Amino acid sequence: MKKKIYKIFLLIERIKISFLYKILGSSYLVRTIFLCKNDNIIKILNKHGAKIQNKTTIKSMLNIDNYGCKGLEFSNIFIGKNCYIGKNVFLDLANKIIIEDDVVISAGVSIITHGDVGDRKMKKYVRRISKPVKIGMASWIGANSTILPGVTIGKFCIVAAGSVVIDDVPDYTLVAGIPAKVKKVIK
């Protein structure tokens, strides 16, 4: 009985979110996802353009920015099967984020796909970059790490907690530090 009541509650919450999204727009949807219960996050993201596969868990406080590609707010997100996305993860959707099967992204991780100073004086010295980020199968991204634009992390990699990844990471590699450097081949 409790399970049925909970499912009804989640359905009502999704209907309310869809209704308010139509009235208040995309920024309401992003704020809602940040505060949403874990069970609804994937359903809402998939409904609005993301492609998230089965058996994936996304914890609350998912922080999303730079959404709104061609009316499908979250079309730059692809997350494979059996992944885990921890609390307070930041996704910059200015470009694609591809997370393959069995990846673990720990709490506080930031995945950045672009850099831009906007319309400011510094613009003549710093050009805008926008590149996709890819995380390979069965990799583990440690807590509070940052992955910068254009980085591809290979399969079966470990990014140590607090690392800043600025370069591609080969398969079966452990990286750590600021900037992240290869510490060990784990194959």
C-alpha positions, 0 to 999 in steps of 0.5 A: 500500500505504501509503495502505491501511495508513493508512486501516486505522489511521484506521478502527481509531482511530475504532473505539477512540474510539467504544468509549471514548466509550461508556465514558468519556463526552463529556469523553473525546470532546472531549479526543480531538478536541483530540489527534486527527489532522486526518483523523478530526476531521470524521468524529467531529464529524459522527458526534456531531451536527455538520454539516460539509460536503465539502472542509472541513479542520479542523487539530488542537488543536480546542478545544471547550467547552459541548457536550452539546445533547440528547445530540448533543454537537456539534449546534450546529456547522454548517460549510459546504463548502471551509472551513479551520479552523486549529490551536488554534481554540476553539469555545464551543457553548453556542449555534449556530456557523454557518460558511458556505462557503469561510470561512477561520478562522486559528489561535488564533481563539475563537468565543464564544456565551455569557457567564455568571458562573455561580452567584456574587455577580456574578450579580445585576449580570451576566445570562447571554447566549447568542446564535448566531454566524454567519460569512458565505460566503468570509470570512477570520478572522485569527489570534488574533481573538475573535468574541463572542456574537450577532455576524454577520459578512457575506460576503466580510469580513476580520477582521484578526489579533488583533481582538475583534468585538463588533458585526455586520460588513457584507458586503465589509468589513475590520475591525480592532482591539479592539473591531473597527471598519470600516477599509475596504469591499473591494467 
